[in-house]
Amino acid sequence: MDASQWLTSFSLSFRSCQRRNREQVRWHEDLLHHAEQHFEGVCEVMESIFLDQSNE
C-alpha cells in the first residue's frame, strides 16, 4: 500500500466515523427530548397532586 492509498483509506474511515457520530448525536437528541417531555408530564402530575392535597 502506498501513501496515497493509505491516505484514501484513512479519509474513508474518518467519514464513516463522522457519519456514525452524527447518528449518535441524533439518537441522544431524541432521547433528551423524550426525557424532557416525560419530566414535564411528571411535574404536571405532581403539581396537580399537591394542589389537590392543599385544597382538602
DRENTORKOL-3810 file (N, C-alpha, C; in nm, 4 decimals):
REM DRENTORKOL-3810
@n.u->0.0860; n.v->-0.1173; n.w->0.0000; ca.u->0.0000; ca.v->0.0000; ca.w->0.0000; c.u->0.0904; c.v->0.1233; c.w->0.0000
@n.u->0.0634; n.v->0.2104; n.w->-0.0943; ca.u->0.1439; ca.v->0.3327; ca.w->-0.0988; c.u->0.0766; c.v->0.4427; c.w->-0.0161
@n.u->0.1416; n.v->0.5561; n.w->-0.0072; ca.u->0.0937; ca.v->0.6650; ca.w->0.0783; c.u->-0.0426; c.v->0.7167; c.w->0.0349
@n.u->-0.0665; n.v->0.7282; n.w->-0.0961; ca.u->-0.1956; ca.v->0.7812; ca.w->-0.1418; c.u->-0.3086; c.v->0.6844; c.w->-0.1084
@n.u->-0.2848; n.v->0.5542; n.w->-0.1198; ca.u->-0.3874; ca.v->0.4561; ca.w->-0.0833; c.u->-0.4154; c.v->0.4609; c.w->0.0671
@n.u->-0.3074; n.v->0.4750; n.w->0.1438; ca.u->-0.3231; ca.v->0.4810; ca.w->0.2888; c.u->-0.4049; c.v->0.6040; c.w->0.3288
@n.u->-0.3741; n.v->0.7193; n.w->0.2673; ca.u->-0.4488; ca.v->0.8415; ca.w->0.2977; c.u->-0.5950; c.v->0.8283; c.w->0.2572
@n.u->-0.6200; n.v->0.7662; n.w->0.1420; ca.u->-0.7573; ca.v->0.7462; ca.w->0.0959; c.u->-0.8337; c.v->0.6578; c.w->0.1936
@n.u->-0.7719; n.v->0.5495; n.w->0.2375; ca.u->-0.8402; ca.v->0.4600; ca.w->0.3317; c.u->-0.8663; c.v->0.5312; c.w->0.4644
@n.u->-0.7738; n.v->0.6162; n.w->0.5063; ca.u->-0.7926; ca.v->0.6907; ca.w->0.6307; c.u->-0.9082; c.v->0.7889; c.w->0.6176
@n.u->-0.9161; n.v->0.8594; n.w->0.5057; ca.u->-1.0233; ca.v->0.9577; ca.w->0.4890; c.u->-1.1591; c.v->0.8898; c.w->0.4802
@n.u->-1.1659; n.v->0.7704; n.w->0.4203; ca.u->-1.2932; ca.v->0.6985; ca.w->0.4138; c.u->-1.3369; c.v->0.6539; c.w->0.5528
@n.u->-1.2431; n.v->0.6042; n.w->0.6324; ca.u->-1.2809; ca.v->0.5619; ca.w->0.7671; c.u->-1.3184; c.v->0.6833; c.w->0.8524
@n.u->-1.2544; n.v->0.7970; n.w->0.8285; ca.u->-1.2880; ca.v->0.9198; ca.w->0.9008; c.u->-1.4304; c.v->0.9626; c.w->0.8681
@n.u->-1.4680; n.v->0.9542; n.w->0.7401; ca.u->-1.6060; ca.v->0.9892; ca.w->0.7013; c.u->-1.7061; c.v->0.8954; c.w->0.7671
@n.u->-1.6715; n.v->0.7678; n.w->0.7709; ca.u->-1.7593; ca.v->0.6707; ca.w->0.8347; c.u->-1.7760; c.v->0.7030; c.w->0.9826
@n.u->-1.6672; n.v->0.7420; n.w->1.0464; ca.u->-1.6710; ca.v->0.7795; ca.w->1.1880; c.u->-1.7575; c.v->0.9044; c.w->1.2069
@n.u->-1.7450; n.v->1.0022; n.w->1.1179; ca.u->-1.8269; ca.v->1.1235; ca.w->1.1272; c.u->-1.9748; c.v->1.0903; c.w->1.1142
@n.u->-2.0079; n.v->1.0022; n.w->1.0189; ca.u->-2.1476; ca.v->0.9632; ca.w->0.9977; c.u->-2.2014; c.v->0.8929; c.w->1.1230
@n.u->-2.1225; n.v->0.8031; n.w->1.1786; ca.u->-2.1636; ca.v->0.7314; ca.w->1.2989; c.u->-2.1836; c.v->0.8290; c.w->1.4152
@n.u->-2.0964; n.v->0.9272; n.w->1.4280; ca.u->-2.1101; ca.v->1.0269; ca.w->1.5345; c.u->-2.2361; c.v->1.1103; c.w->1.5167
@n.u->-2.2674; n.v->1.1490; n.w->1.3921; ca.u->-2.3904; ca.v->1.2258; ca.w->1.3666; c.u->-2.5131; c.v->1.1442; c.w->1.4051
@n.u->-2.5112; n.v->1.0139; n.w->1.3733; ca.u->-2.6240; ca.v->0.9283; ca.w->1.4088; c.u->-2.6390; c.v->0.9191; c.w->1.5601
@n.u->-2.5277; n.v->0.9089; n.w->1.6316; ca.u->-2.5333; ca.v->0.9023; ca.w->1.7777; c.u->-2.5833; c.v->1.0334; c.w->1.8362
@n.u->-2.5420; n.v->1.1449; n.w->1.7788; ca.u->-2.5887; ca.v->1.2755; ca.w->1.8273; c.u->-2.7391; c.v->1.2867; c.w->1.8089
@n.u->-2.7896; n.v->1.2446; n.w->1.6922; ca.u->-2.9348; ca.v->1.2486; ca.w->1.6688; c.u->-3.0077; c.v->1.1600; c.w->1.7691
@n.u->-2.9529; n.v->1.0407; n.w->1.7941; ca.u->-3.0156; ca.v->0.9491; ca.w->1.8885; c.u->-3.0193; c.v->1.0123; c.w->2.0277
@n.u->-2.9090; n.v->1.0743; n.w->2.0708; ca.u->-2.9050; ca.v->1.1379; ca.w->2.2023; c.u->-3.0003; c.v->1.2575; c.w->2.2095
@n.u->-3.0118; n.v->1.3331; n.w->2.1007; ca.u->-3.1069; ca.v->1.4449; ca.w->2.0989; c.u->-3.2496; c.v->1.3939; c.w->2.1135
@n.u->-3.2821; n.v->1.2842; n.w->2.0437; ca.u->-3.4162; ca.v->1.2257; ca.w->2.0554; c.u->-3.4425; c.v->1.1774; c.w->2.1974
@n.u->-3.3425; n.v->1.1134; n.w->2.2570; ca.u->-3.3572; ca.v->1.0630; ca.w->2.3933; c.u->-3.3767; c.v->1.1780; c.w->2.4918
@n.u->-3.3002; n.v->1.2841; n.w->2.4751; ca.u->-3.3131; ca.v->1.4011; ca.w->2.5624; c.u->-3.4510; c.v->1.4643; c.w->2.5477
@n.u->-3.4994; n.v->1.4755; n.w->2.4245; ca.u->-3.6323; ca.v->1.5333; ca.w->2.4007; c.u->-3.7395; c.v->1.4483; c.w->2.4695
@n.u->-3.7283; n.v->1.3167; n.w->2.4574; ca.u->-3.8246; ca.v->1.2268; ca.w->2.5216; c.u->-3.8197; c.v->1.2428; c.w->2.6736
@n.u->-3.6989; n.v->1.2521; n.w->2.7293; ca.u->-3.6839; ca.v->1.2684; ca.w->2.8745; c.u->-3.7440; c.v->1.4006; c.w->2.9209
@n.u->-3.7235; n.v->1.5069; n.w->2.8435; ca.u->-3.7808; ca.v->1.6372; ca.w->2.8797; c.u->-3.9329; c.v->1.6308; c.w->2.8811
@n.u->-3.9914; n.v->1.5661; n.w->2.7801; ca.u->-4.1371; ca.v->1.5546; ca.w->2.7753; c.u->-4.1886; c.v->1.4744; c.w->2.8945
@n.u->-4.1201; n.v->1.3652; n.w->2.9261; ca.u->-4.1611; ca.v->1.2818; ca.w->3.0390; c.u->-4.1518; c.v->1.3611; c.w->3.1692
@n.u->-4.0438; n.v->1.4356; n.w->3.1859; ca.u->-4.0243; ca.v->1.5141; ca.w->3.3080; c.u->-4.1330; c.v->1.6199; c.w->3.3218
@n.u->-4.1685; n.v->1.6846; n.w->3.2113; ca.u->-4.2762; ca.v->1.7847; ca.w->3.2158; c.u->-4.4066; c.v->1.7199; c.w->3.2594
@n.u->-4.4345; n.v->1.6010; n.w->3.2065; ca.u->-4.5558; ca.v->1.5297; ca.w->3.2447; c.u->-4.5571; c.v->1.4934; c.w->3.3917
@n.u->-4.4438; n.v->1.4472; n.w->3.4424; ca.u->-4.4334; ca.v->1.4119; ca.w->3.5842; c.u->-4.4534; c.v->1.5359; c.w->3.6706
@n.u->-4.3946; n.v->1.6470; n.w->3.6307; ca.u->-4.4096; ca.v->1.7715; ca.w->3.7077; c.u->-4.5553; c.v->1.8162; c.w->3.7117
@n.u->-4.6254; n.v->1.8040; n.w->3.6005; ca.u->-4.7664; ca.v->1.8431; ca.w->3.5972; c.u->-4.8488; c.v->1.7560; c.w->3.6914
@n.u->-4.8215; n.v->1.6264; n.w->3.6923; ca.u->-4.8948; ca.v->1.5351; ca.w->3.7806; c.u->-4.8657; c.v->1.5677; c.w->3.9264
@n.u->-4.7382; n.v->1.5882; n.w->3.9584; ca.u->-4.7013; ca.v->1.6201; ca.w->4.0969; c.u->-4.7655; c.v->1.7519; c.w->4.1419
@n.u->-4.7654; n.v->1.8505; n.w->4.0542; ca.u->-4.8277; ca.v->1.9791; ca.w->4.0870; c.u->-4.9766; c.v->1.9605; c.w->4.1137
@n.u->-5.0407; n.v->1.8810; n.w->4.0309; ca.u->-5.1828; ca.v->1.8550; ca.w->4.0480; c.u->-5.2100; c.v->1.7856; c.w->4.1812
@n.u->-5.1260; n.v->1.6894; n.w->4.2176; ca.u->-5.1435; ca.v->1.6181; ca.w->4.3452; c.u->-5.1283; c.v->1.7142; c.w->4.4623
@n.u->-5.0251; n.v->1.7967; n.w->4.4581; ca.u->-5.0033; ca.v->1.8911; ca.w->4.5680; c.u->-5.1164; c.v->1.9925; c.w->4.5786
@n.u->-5.1667; n.v->2.0396; n.w->4.4649; ca.u->-5.2783; ca.v->2.1347; ca.w->4.4687; c.u->-5.4036; c.v->2.0692; c.w->4.5250
@n.u->-5.4286; n.v->1.9443; n.w->4.4850; ca.u->-5.5448; ca.v->1.8724; ca.w->4.5383; c.u->-5.5334; c.v->1.8538; c.w->4.6887
@n.u->-5.4137; n.v->1.8195; n.w->4.7364; ca.u->-5.3948; ca.v->1.7975; ca.w->4.8800; c.u->-5.4085; c.v->1.9276; c.w->4.9583
@n.u->-5.3630; n.v->2.0365; n.w->4.9000; ca.u->-5.3726; ca.v->2.1647; ca.w->4.9716; c.u->-5.5164; c.v->2.2150; c.w->4.9768
@n.u->-5.5985; n.v->2.1733; n.w->4.8812; ca.u->-5.7388; ca.v->2.2150; ca.w->4.8801; c.u->-5.8250; c.v->2.1319; c.w->4.9744
@n.u->-5.7728; n.v->2.0197; n.w->5.0213; ca.u->-5.8533; ca.v->1.9337; ca.w->5.1101; c.u->-5.8534; c.v->1.9819; c.w->5.2518
END
